[in-house]
């Protein structure tokens, strides 16, 4: 066996986002913030996306910056939005819960959210989402996600959150209770 045949096969999801994923987003692509999938571990139910930190971002762009007391950084609200985006990508790509097929997801609990390092714009964030627990039903999927975001090789943010995915039928159907 040669070295080329011993290398693991790359997951087809790794790389820039597909147009199908971008078209299926529940938010405009401008607030996706990620630019690609870096890693997929299907066995561990884990996906890692890259987020350039030097792009325009709400809250971050409107900070009143002071070099010492309040340096420019990726705002906490952006970090929380990233968890929702990453949960969506995980559910769509690893669970097959397509918005275009009637699936819609909502965050239900933030059990913990810890900001460990101030993330200054520059180097990208590598953001991992691991599905720690899941309960699947015919029209509902409840997931517990663990998030770890690394910046410049250091843990910058970690969180545990829950989300409910619902299969919504019909044009006018709106989920009223999670």
Secondary structure, DSSP 8 states (H G I E B T S, - for coil): --HHHHS----TT-EE--HHHHHH-SS-GGGT-EEEEEEEETTTTEEEEEE-SSS--TTGGG---BTTTB-----HHHHHHHHHHHHHHHHHHHS---GGGTEEEEEEEEEEEEE-S---SSS-EEEEEEEEEEEE-SSEEEEEEEEEEEETTEEEEEEEEEEEEEE--STT------
